Each structure stands twice: as structure tokens, then as C-alpha cells.
Amino acid sequence: MITKKITVYSTPTCHYCTMAKNYFTKMGVSYEDKNVGIDRVAAQEMIIKSGQMGVPVIDIGGKIIVGFQPGVFEKLINE
């Protein structure tokens, strides 16, 4: 059972954000989606965590991944 908290910082128009969310859904992994396009607090949180202004930024158990990197997602989920 996956117990790590996963947060996806995204925007609705970001293709890679959609790919990341679809990946987690297909894997049966729960995640919280934060739309940084409309949520300024989430946008600031994302920038503080990652140093990035682009999306997607994914937080898996406190480890930050920038971009769609399914191999990295799988490794972090399973460790």
C-alpha cells in the first residue's frame, strides 16, 4: 500500500501535468492536485519547494521532481 503523500502542482493547460496525473491514476496512486494557475498560495509553495516557476512539479513524500519523469516517480513511490 502506498503511504507517501503525493502532490502535483499543475495547470489545466499543461500537457505534461496531465500526463503525470494520468500516470498516477493509471497506477492507482492517490495524489493531491494543486492548480497553481488559480491558487497563489499553492504557486508560492511550489516555488519555495522547487525553485521552479514551471509545471509540473511533483512532491512525492517530500522529494521534488520537476517534469514528467515516470521512472523517477515509480522509484520514489516504491522505495
N, CA, C and O atoms as CSV, one atom per row, in Angstrom:
chain,resi,resn,atom,element,x,y,z
A,1,MET,N,N,0.843,-1.193,0.000
A,1,MET,CA,C,0.000,0.000,0.000
A,1,MET,C,C,0.880,1.246,0.000
A,1,MET,O,O,1.853,1.325,0.750
A,2,ILE,N,N,0.536,2.216,-0.843
A,2,ILE,CA,C,1.280,3.460,-0.947
A,2,ILE,C,C,0.859,4.380,0.200
A,2,ILE,O,O,-0.324,4.672,0.369
A,3,THR,N,N,1.835,4.830,0.980
A,3,THR,CA,C,1.513,5.698,2.103
A,3,THR,C,C,2.140,7.083,1.951
A,3,THR,O,O,1.875,7.967,2.766
A,4,LYS,N,N,2.955,7.286,0.935
A,4,LYS,CA,C,3.588,8.590,0.728
A,4,LYS,C,C,2.576,9.579,0.180
A,4,LYS,O,O,1.761,9.251,-0.682
A,5,LYS,N,N,2.647,10.797,0.701
A,5,LYS,CA,C,1.783,11.850,0.183
A,5,LYS,C,C,2.359,12.344,-1.136
A,5,LYS,O,O,3.555,12.617,-1.242
A,6,ILE,N,N,1.503,12.455,-2.130
A,6,ILE,CA,C,1.910,12.938,-3.447
A,6,ILE,C,C,1.099,14.177,-3.779
A,6,ILE,O,O,-0.130,14.175,-3.706
A,7,THR,N,N,1.812,15.235,-4.143
A,7,THR,CA,C,1.173,16.477,-4.566
A,7,THR,C,C,1.672,16.820,-5.960
A,7,THR,O,O,2.875,16.829,-6.220
A,8,VAL,N,N,0.730,17.103,-6.851
A,8,VAL,CA,C,1.063,17.525,-8.207
A,8,VAL,C,C,0.700,19.006,-8.328
A,8,VAL,O,O,-0.467,19.379,-8.200
A,9,TYR,N,N,1.697,19.836,-8.572
A,9,TYR,CA,C,1.482,21.260,-8.831
A,9,TYR,C,C,1.353,21.395,-10.342
A,9,TYR,O,O,2.275,21.053,-11.083
A,10,SER,N,N,0.211,21.893,-10.795
A,10,SER,CA,C,-0.073,21.855,-12.218
A,10,SER,C,C,-0.914,23.045,-12.662
A,10,SER,O,O,-1.336,23.877,-11.859
A,11,THR,N,N,-1.139,23.090,-13.976
A,11,THR,CA,C,-2.123,23.995,-14.568
A,11,THR,C,C,-2.966,23.164,-15.533
A,11,THR,O,O,-2.497,22.140,-16.029
A,12,PRO,N,N,-4.196,23.585,-15.806
A,12,PRO,CA,C,-5.073,22.805,-16.674
A,12,PRO,C,C,-4.581,22.687,-18.120
A,12,PRO,O,O,-4.939,21.733,-18.811
A,13,THR,N,N,-3.768,23.636,-18.587
A,13,THR,CA,C,-3.328,23.626,-19.979
A,13,THR,C,C,-1.985,22.930,-20.186
A,13,THR,O,O,-1.497,22.857,-21.314
A,14,CYS,N,N,-1.389,22.425,-19.127
A,14,CYS,CA,C,-0.062,21.795,-19.204
A,14,CYS,C,C,-0.192,20.318,-19.597
A,14,CYS,O,O,-0.734,19.506,-18.847
A,15,HIS,N,N,0.310,19.998,-20.771
A,15,HIS,CA,C,0.245,18.621,-21.278
A,15,HIS,C,C,1.000,17.650,-20.366
A,15,HIS,O,O,0.501,16.562,-20.081
A,16,TYR,N,N,2.185,18.026,-19.910
A,16,TYR,CA,C,2.970,17.138,-19.049
A,16,TYR,C,C,2.324,16.965,-17.676
A,16,TYR,O,O,2.471,15.918,-17.046
A,17,CYS,N,N,1.612,17.985,-17.216
A,17,CYS,CA,C,0.862,17.867,-15.963
A,17,CYS,C,C,-0.219,16.789,-16.112
A,17,CYS,O,O,-0.387,15.933,-15.244
A,18,THR,N,N,-0.941,16.852,-17.222
A,18,THR,CA,C,-1.981,15.862,-17.492
A,18,THR,C,C,-1.382,14.470,-17.583
A,18,THR,O,O,-1.958,13.513,-17.068
A,19,MET,N,N,-0.235,14.348,-18.232
A,19,MET,CA,C,0.421,13.047,-18.335
A,19,MET,C,C,0.799,12.513,-16.952
A,19,MET,O,O,0.633,11.324,-16.682
A,20,ALA,N,N,1.302,13.378,-16.084
A,20,ALA,CA,C,1.688,12.959,-14.734
A,20,ALA,C,C,0.462,12.500,-13.952
A,20,ALA,O,O,0.492,11.451,-13.309
A,21,LYS,N,N,-0.607,13.273,-14.002
A,21,LYS,CA,C,-1.820,12.906,-13.271
A,21,LYS,C,C,-2.417,11.612,-13.824
A,21,LYS,O,O,-2.882,10.769,-13.056
A,22,ASN,N,N,-2.408,11.448,-15.143
A,22,ASN,CA,C,-2.895,10.201,-15.742
A,22,ASN,C,C,-2.036,9.015,-15.320
A,22,ASN,O,O,-2.553,7.920,-15.099
A,23,TYR,N,N,-0.730,9.227,-15.208
A,23,TYR,CA,C,0.174,8.166,-14.764
A,23,TYR,C,C,-0.211,7.698,-13.357
A,23,TYR,O,O,-0.364,6.500,-13.118
A,24,PHE,N,N,-0.365,8.642,-12.435
A,24,PHE,CA,C,-0.711,8.278,-11.060
A,24,PHE,C,C,-2.071,7.586,-10.995
A,24,PHE,O,O,-2.244,6.615,-10.257
A,25,THR,N,N,-3.031,8.084,-11.764
A,25,THR,CA,C,-4.356,7.466,-11.798
A,25,THR,C,C,-4.267,6.041,-12.323
A,25,THR,O,O,-4.855,5.129,-11.742
A,26,LYS,N,N,-3.540,5.841,-13.416
A,26,LYS,CA,C,-3.385,4.505,-14.000
A,26,LYS,C,C,-2.714,3.544,-13.023
A,26,LYS,O,O,-3.044,2.358,-12.985
A,27,MET,N,N,-1.771,4.059,-12.233
A,27,MET,CA,C,-1.068,3.229,-11.255
A,27,MET,C,C,-1.894,3.014,-9.983
A,27,MET,O,O,-1.483,2.260,-9.101
A,28,GLY,N,N,-3.038,3.659,-9.883
A,28,GLY,CA,C,-3.890,3.515,-8.706
A,28,GLY,C,C,-3.353,4.239,-7.485
A,28,GLY,O,O,-3.614,3.849,-6.347
A,29,VAL,N,N,-2.594,5.306,-7.742
A,29,VAL,CA,C,-1.950,6.057,-6.670
A,29,VAL,C,C,-2.720,7.363,-6.441
A,29,VAL,O,O,-2.962,8.124,-7.378
A,30,SER,N,N,-3.094,7.606,-5.200
A,30,SER,CA,C,-3.800,8.846,-4.861
A,30,SER,C,C,-2.823,10.015,-4.845
A,30,SER,O,O,-1.663,9.871,-4.459
A,31,TYR,N,N,-3.315,11.171,-5.270
A,31,TYR,CA,C,-2.488,12.379,-5.253
A,31,TYR,C,C,-3.395,13.580,-5.053
A,31,TYR,O,O,-4.597,13.527,-5.311
A,32,GLU,N,N,-2.796,14.653,-4.592
A,32,GLU,CA,C,-3.499,15.924,-4.473
A,32,GLU,C,C,-3.043,16.802,-5.624
A,32,GLU,O,O,-1.844,16.961,-5.853
A,33,ASP,N,N,-3.990,17.366,-6.344
A,33,ASP,CA,C,-3.673,18.254,-7.462
A,33,ASP,C,C,-3.869,19.690,-7.012
A,33,ASP,O,O,-4.938,20.056,-6.523
A,34,LYS,N,N,-2.838,20.497,-7.179
A,34,LYS,CA,C,-2.913,21.921,-6.838
A,34,LYS,C,C,-2.724,22.723,-8.119
A,34,LYS,O,O,-1.658,22.695,-8.734
A,35,ASN,N,N,-3.766,23.432,-8.507
A,35,ASN,CA,C,-3.754,24.250,-9.719
A,35,ASN,C,C,-3.081,25.587,-9.401
A,35,ASN,O,O,-3.707,26.485,-8.839
A,36,VAL,N,N,-1.821,25.710,-9.759
A,36,VAL,CA,C,-1.064,26.928,-9.439
A,36,VAL,C,C,-1.454,28.113,-10.318
A,36,VAL,O,O,-1.028,29.240,-10.067
A,37,GLY,N,N,-2.254,27.864,-11.336
A,37,GLY,CA,C,-2.745,28.949,-12.178
A,37,GLY,C,C,-3.759,29.820,-11.475
A,37,GLY,O,O,-3.886,31.004,-11.787
A,38,ILE,N,N,-4.492,29.241,-10.516
A,38,ILE,CA,C,-5.509,29.997,-9.798
A,38,ILE,C,C,-5.255,30.067,-8.291
A,38,ILE,O,O,-5.849,30.897,-7.603
A,39,ASP,N,N,-4.392,29.218,-7.781
A,39,ASP,CA,C,-4.124,29.154,-6.343
A,39,ASP,C,C,-2.753,29.757,-6.054
A,39,ASP,O,O,-1.732,29.081,-6.178
A,40,ARG,N,N,-2.735,31.025,-5.670
A,40,ARG,CA,C,-1.466,31.740,-5.431
A,40,ARG,C,C,-0.672,31.138,-4.281
A,40,ARG,O,O,0.558,31.111,-4.331
A,41,VAL,N,N,-1.352,30.657,-3.247
A,41,VAL,CA,C,-0.663,30.034,-2.117
A,41,VAL,C,C,0.058,28.770,-2.589
A,41,VAL,O,O,1.209,28.534,-2.220
A,42,ALA,N,N,-0.620,27.957,-3.404
A,42,ALA,CA,C,-0.001,26.745,-3.942
A,42,ALA,C,C,1.168,27.102,-4.858
A,42,ALA,O,O,2.188,26.413,-4.856
A,43,ALA,N,N,1.027,28.168,-5.635
A,43,ALA,CA,C,2.114,28.591,-6.527
A,43,ALA,C,C,3.351,28.976,-5.716
A,43,ALA,O,O,4.466,28.586,-6.062
A,44,GLN,N,N,3.158,29.733,-4.647
A,44,GLN,CA,C,4.281,30.115,-3.782
A,44,GLN,C,C,4.909,28.890,-3.123
A,44,GLN,O,O,6.131,28.782,-3.029
A,45,GLU,N,N,4.066,27.979,-2.673
A,45,GLU,CA,C,4.539,26.728,-2.056
A,45,GLU,C,C,5.410,25.954,-3.047
A,45,GLU,O,O,6.476,25.454,-2.685
A,46,MET,N,N,4.951,25.858,-4.301
A,46,MET,CA,C,5.688,25.153,-5.337
A,46,MET,C,C,7.048,25.805,-5.584
A,46,MET,O,O,8.062,25.114,-5.687
A,47,ILE,N,N,7.068,27.122,-5.676
A,47,ILE,CA,C,8.315,27.835,-5.938
A,47,ILE,C,C,9.296,27.666,-4.780
A,47,ILE,O,O,10.492,27.475,-5.000
A,48,ILE,N,N,8.796,27.735,-3.560
A,48,ILE,CA,C,9.657,27.554,-2.389
A,48,ILE,C,C,10.235,26.137,-2.367
A,48,ILE,O,O,11.422,25.955,-2.096
A,49,LYS,N,N,9.402,25.138,-2.650
A,49,LYS,CA,C,9.859,23.748,-2.616
A,49,LYS,C,C,10.854,23.431,-3.729
A,49,LYS,O,O,11.830,22.713,-3.513
A,50,SER,N,N,10.599,23.973,-4.922
A,50,SER,CA,C,11.351,23.523,-6.095
A,50,SER,C,C,12.312,24.558,-6.674
A,50,SER,O,O,13.259,24.202,-7.376
A,51,GLY,N,N,12.077,25.826,-6.386
A,51,GLY,CA,C,12.850,26.876,-7.036
A,51,GLY,C,C,12.428,27.083,-8.479
A,51,GLY,O,O,13.090,27.811,-9.218
A,52,GLN,N,N,11.332,26.451,-8.890
A,52,GLN,CA,C,10.864,26.492,-10.273
A,52,GLN,C,C,9.555,27.257,-10.379
A,52,GLN,O,O,8.752,27.278,-9.447
A,53,MET,N,N,9.356,27.884,-11.530
A,53,MET,CA,C,8.079,28.534,-11.795
A,53,MET,C,C,7.280,27.758,-12.834
A,53,MET,O,O,6.102,28.044,-13.051
A,54,GLY,N,N,7.909,26.777,-13.479
A,54,GLY,CA,C,7.230,25.959,-14.476
A,54,GLY,C,C,6.624,24.718,-13.852
A,54,GLY,O,O,7.039,24.277,-12.780
A,55,VAL,N,N,5.647,24.166,-14.532
A,55,VAL,CA,C,4.971,22.952,-14.074
A,55,VAL,C,C,5.172,21.833,-15.079
A,55,VAL,O,O,5.494,22.118,-16.232
A,56,PRO,N,N,5.002,20.597,-14.707
A,56,PRO,CA,C,4.579,20.129,-13.395
A,56,PRO,C,C,5.741,20.035,-12.410
A,56,PRO,O,O,6.888,19.782,-12.779
A,57,VAL,N,N,5.400,20.246,-11.159
A,57,VAL,CA,C,6.296,19.960,-10.049
A,57,VAL,C,C,5.563,18.932,-9.205
A,57,VAL,O,O,4.412,19.138,-8.821
A,58,ILE,N,N,6.228,17.836,-8.921
A,58,ILE,CA,C,5.607,16.753,-8.162
A,58,ILE,C,C,6.386,16.537,-6.876
A,58,ILE,O,O,7.611,16.421,-6.886
A,59,ASP,N,N,5.659,16.484,-5.777
A,59,ASP,CA,C,6.229,16.220,-4.459
A,59,ASP,C,C,5.789,14.816,-4.055
A,59,ASP,O,O,4.605,14.565,-3.830
A,60,ILE,N,N,6.751,13.910,-3.968
A,60,ILE,CA,C,6.464,12.533,-3.542
A,60,ILE,C,C,7.176,12.310,-2.223
A,60,ILE,O,O,8.390,12.110,-2.182
A,61,GLY,N,N,6.415,12.346,-1.158
A,61,GLY,CA,C,6.982,12.127,0.166
A,61,GLY,C,C,8.086,13.104,0.520
A,61,GLY,O,O,9.037,12.744,1.214
A,62,GLY,N,N,7.967,14.350,0.045
A,62,GLY,CA,C,8.962,15.366,0.349
A,62,GLY,C,C,10.100,15.457,-0.645
A,62,GLY,O,O,10.952,16.337,-0.526
A,63,LYS,N,N,10.135,14.573,-1.616
A,63,LYS,CA,C,11.143,14.646,-2.681
A,63,LYS,C,C,10.506,15.306,-3.897
A,63,LYS,O,O,9.406,14.942,-4.311
A,64,ILE,N,N,11.210,16.276,-4.459
A,64,ILE,CA,C,10.663,17.112,-5.525
A,64,ILE,C,C,11.179,16.657,-6.889
A,64,ILE,O,O,12.380,16.477,-7.090
A,65,ILE,N,N,10.247,16.478,-7.813
A,65,ILE,CA,C,10.568,16.111,-9.193
A,65,ILE,C,C,9.971,17.186,-10.089
A,65,ILE,O,O,8.804,17.547,-9.934
A,66,VAL,N,N,10.752,17.694,-11.011
A,66,VAL,CA,C,10.270,18.689,-11.962
A,66,VAL,C,C,10.102,17.996,-13.309
A,66,VAL,O,O,11.037,17.384,-13.825
A,67,GLY,N,N,8.908,18.098,-13.869
A,67,GLY,CA,C,8.634,17.492,-15.168
A,67,GLY,C,C,8.021,16.115,-15.040
A,67,GLY,O,O,7.845,15.588,-13.942
A,68,PHE,N,N,7.699,15.547,-16.189
A,68,PHE,CA,C,7.090,14.218,-16.252
A,68,PHE,C,C,8.206,13.183,-16.351
A,68,PHE,O,O,8.826,13.025,-17.402
A,69,GLN,N,N,8.453,12.483,-15.253
A,69,GLN,CA,C,9.539,11.508,-15.174
A,69,GLN,C,C,9.012,10.225,-14.538
A,69,GLN,O,O,9.280,9.968,-13.365
A,70,PRO,N,N,8.265,9.414,-15.292
A,70,PRO,CA,C,7.627,8.238,-14.710
A,70,PRO,C,C,8.591,7.260,-14.050
A,70,PRO,O,O,8.229,6.639,-13.051
A,71,GLY,N,N,9.787,7.105,-14.564
A,71,GLY,CA,C,10.767,6.215,-13.943
A,71,GLY,C,C,11.147,6.681,-12.550
A,71,GLY,O,O,11.299,5.872,-11.635
A,72,VAL,N,N,11.299,7.992,-12.394
A,72,VAL,CA,C,11.617,8.568,-11.089
A,72,VAL,C,C,10.411,8.446,-10.164
A,72,VAL,O,O,10.560,8.128,-8.984
A,73,PHE,N,N,9.217,8.696,-10.696
A,73,PHE,CA,C,8.001,8.563,-9.877
A,73,PHE,C,C,7.913,7.156,-9.296
A,73,PHE,O,O,7.701,6.975,-8.097
A,74,GLU,N,N,8.081,6.170,-10.162
A,74,GLU,CA,C,7.958,4.773,-9.730
A,74,GLU,C,C,8.990,4.434,-8.669
A,74,GLU,O,O,8.668,3.786,-7.673
A,75,LYS,N,N,10.226,4.866,-8.874
A,75,LYS,CA,C,11.286,4.590,-7.905
A,75,LYS,C,C,10.951,5.190,-6.545
A,75,LYS,O,O,11.083,4.515,-5.524
A,76,LEU,N,N,10.522,6.444,-6.518
A,76,LEU,CA,C,10.226,7.111,-5.252
A,76,LEU,C,C,8.998,6.513,-4.572
A,76,LEU,O,O,8.963,6.402,-3.346
A,77,ILE,N,N,8.009,6.135,-5.343
A,77,ILE,CA,C,6.800,5.526,-4.768
A,77,ILE,C,C,7.135,4.186,-4.126
A,77,ILE,O,O,6.576,3.836,-3.087
A,78,ASN,N,N,8.037,3.444,-4.738
A,78,ASN,CA,C,8.329,2.089,-4.270
A,78,ASN,C,C,9.460,1.979,-3.258
A,78,ASN,O,O,9.695,0.895,-2.724
A,79,GLU,N,N,10.167,3.069,-2.979
A,79,GLU,CA,C,11.279,2.947,-2.027
A,79,GLU,C,C,10.812,3.039,-0.593
A,79,GLU,O,O,11.626,2.955,0.328
